Amino acid sequence: MIGVSVLSIDNKGRLAIPARHRETLLSDFGNKLVVTLESTKALLIYPEPNWRPVEEKLLRMRAGSPVLQSYQRLVLGHAEQLEMDSAGRVLLPSRLRQLVMLDKEVALVGMGNRFELWDAVKWEEQTRAALALDPAALAAELGDFTL
């Protein structure tokens, strides 16, 4: 699950998963997805089997920390199961769309084990900011990692 697709959310709040991702999702994971958020930037969309380890890690977090409890409530409390219909569409919960300010045009960003769903304009801003990163600062953060 890699690459960026700019898509439209229809008037009913449905997102059509692009064919290149839909085929992989269906063959490797089935038609169930989980959507949630961890910030106001984007929604996170996981194939259900990839969500389970994330959910388990969240549930194992230290229960006494108010910050961690708030984070658990945010991510787990807003998690909803989605089911792809026969046309490969998922109905995105309106409350989640509102929380991250998704309107019509969105960017579906493959992040390996999940997707991020961004407002297309915010995604473009994020991309420009990443392209403008100071190469020396980036090299320091990357350490020995190279592409």
C-alpha positions as CSV (number, residue, x, y, z in Angstrom):
1,M,0.0,0.0,0.0
2,I,2.1,2.8,-1.3
3,G,1.6,5.9,-3.5
4,V,-0.7,8.8,-3.6
5,S,-4.1,9.0,-5.3
6,V,-6.1,12.2,-5.4
7,L,-9.8,11.3,-5.2
8,S,-13.2,12.8,-4.5
9,I,-15.6,11.9,-1.7
10,D,-19.1,11.7,-3.2
11,N,-22.2,13.5,-1.9
12,K,-23.0,10.5,0.4
13,G,-19.6,10.6,2.0
14,R,-18.3,7.5,0.1
15,L,-14.7,7.1,-1.0
16,A,-13.9,4.8,-3.9
17,I,-10.7,2.9,-3.2
18,P,-8.6,2.9,-6.3
19,A,-8.5,-0.4,-8.2
20,R,-4.7,-0.9,-7.7
21,H,-5.3,-0.8,-3.9
22,R,-8.7,-2.4,-3.9
23,E,-7.5,-5.6,-5.6
24,T,-4.6,-6.0,-3.1
25,L,-6.8,-5.3,-0.1
26,L,-9.4,-7.8,-1.2
27,S,-7.0,-10.6,-2.0
28,D,-4.7,-10.1,1.0
29,F,-7.0,-8.7,3.7
30,G,-10.7,-8.9,2.8
31,N,-13.2,-6.1,2.5
32,K,-13.1,-4.8,6.1
33,L,-11.1,-1.7,7.0
34,V,-10.8,0.4,10.2
35,V,-10.8,4.2,10.1
36,T,-9.7,6.4,12.9
37,L,-7.7,9.5,13.6
38,E,-4.8,10.6,15.8
39,S,-4.7,14.3,14.9
40,T,-6.6,16.9,13.0
41,K,-4.3,16.4,9.9
42,A,-5.7,13.2,8.4
43,L,-7.7,10.0,8.9
44,L,-5.9,6.7,9.3
45,I,-7.3,3.7,7.3
46,Y,-6.1,0.2,8.2
47,P,-7.0,-3.1,6.7
48,E,-8.7,-4.8,9.6
49,P,-5.9,-7.4,10.2
50,N,-3.3,-4.6,10.3
51,W,-5.4,-2.7,12.8
52,R,-5.4,-5.4,15.4
53,P,-1.7,-5.1,16.4
54,V,-2.1,-1.3,16.7
55,E,-5.2,-1.7,18.8
56,E,-3.4,-4.2,21.1
57,K,-0.5,-1.8,21.5
58,L,-2.8,1.0,22.4
59,L,-4.6,-1.1,25.0
60,R,-1.3,-2.1,26.6
61,M,-0.3,1.5,27.2
62,R,0.3,2.7,30.7
63,A,-3.1,3.3,32.2
64,G,-2.1,5.9,34.7
65,S,-1.0,8.6,32.4
66,P,-3.7,11.2,31.5
67,V,-1.9,12.1,28.3
68,L,-1.8,8.4,27.2
69,Q,-5.4,7.9,28.2
70,S,-6.5,10.9,26.1
71,Y,-4.6,9.5,23.2
72,Q,-6.2,6.0,23.7
73,R,-9.6,7.6,23.8
74,L,-8.9,9.6,20.7
75,V,-7.6,6.7,18.5
76,L,-9.7,3.8,19.9
77,G,-12.8,5.8,20.7
78,H,-13.1,7.1,17.1
79,A,-12.2,3.8,15.4
80,E,-14.9,2.5,13.2
81,Q,-15.1,-0.6,11.0
82,L,-15.8,0.1,7.3
83,E,-16.8,-2.4,4.7
84,M,-16.0,-2.0,1.0
85,D,-19.1,-2.4,-1.1
86,S,-19.1,-4.3,-4.4
87,A,-17.9,-1.1,-6.2
88,G,-14.9,-0.8,-3.8
89,R,-16.4,2.2,-1.9
90,V,-16.4,2.8,1.8
91,L,-18.7,5.2,3.7
92,L,-16.6,7.6,5.7
93,P,-18.3,8.6,9.0
94,S,-19.3,12.2,8.8
95,R,-18.0,13.0,12.3
96,L,-14.5,11.8,11.4
97,R,-14.6,13.8,8.1
98,Q,-15.6,16.9,10.1
99,L,-12.8,16.5,12.7
100,V,-10.1,16.5,10.0
101,M,-12.0,18.9,7.7
102,L,-12.3,16.6,4.7
103,D,-14.6,18.0,2.1
104,K,-14.6,16.8,-1.5
105,E,-11.1,16.4,-2.9
106,V,-8.8,14.2,-0.8
107,A,-5.4,12.5,-1.1
108,L,-5.2,8.8,-0.2
109,V,-1.6,8.2,0.8
110,G,-0.3,4.6,1.1
111,M,2.0,4.3,4.1
112,G,2.9,0.6,3.9
113,N,0.6,-1.0,6.5
114,R,-2.1,1.7,6.3
115,F,-3.4,4.7,4.4
116,E,-3.7,8.3,5.4
117,L,-6.6,10.3,4.0
118,W,-5.8,14.0,3.8
119,D,-7.6,17.0,2.5
120,A,-5.9,17.4,-1.0
121,V,-4.9,21.0,-0.3
122,K,-3.4,20.1,3.1
123,W,-1.6,17.2,1.5
124,E,0.0,19.5,-1.1
125,E,1.1,21.8,1.7
126,Q,2.6,18.8,3.5
127,T,4.4,17.8,0.4
128,R,5.9,21.2,-0.2
129,A,7.0,21.5,3.4
130,A,8.8,18.1,3.1
131,L,10.5,19.1,-0.1
132,A,11.7,22.3,1.6
133,L,13.4,20.4,4.5
134,D,16.9,21.4,5.3
135,P,19.1,18.6,3.8
136,A,21.6,18.7,6.6
137,A,18.9,18.5,9.3
138,L,17.2,15.6,7.4
139,A,20.6,13.8,7.1
140,A,21.1,14.2,10.9
141,E,17.7,12.7,11.6
142,L,18.1,9.8,9.1
143,G,21.5,8.7,10.5
144,D,22.7,5.7,8.4
145,F,19.4,5.3,6.5
146,T,19.7,5.7,2.8
147,L,17.3,5.0,-0.1
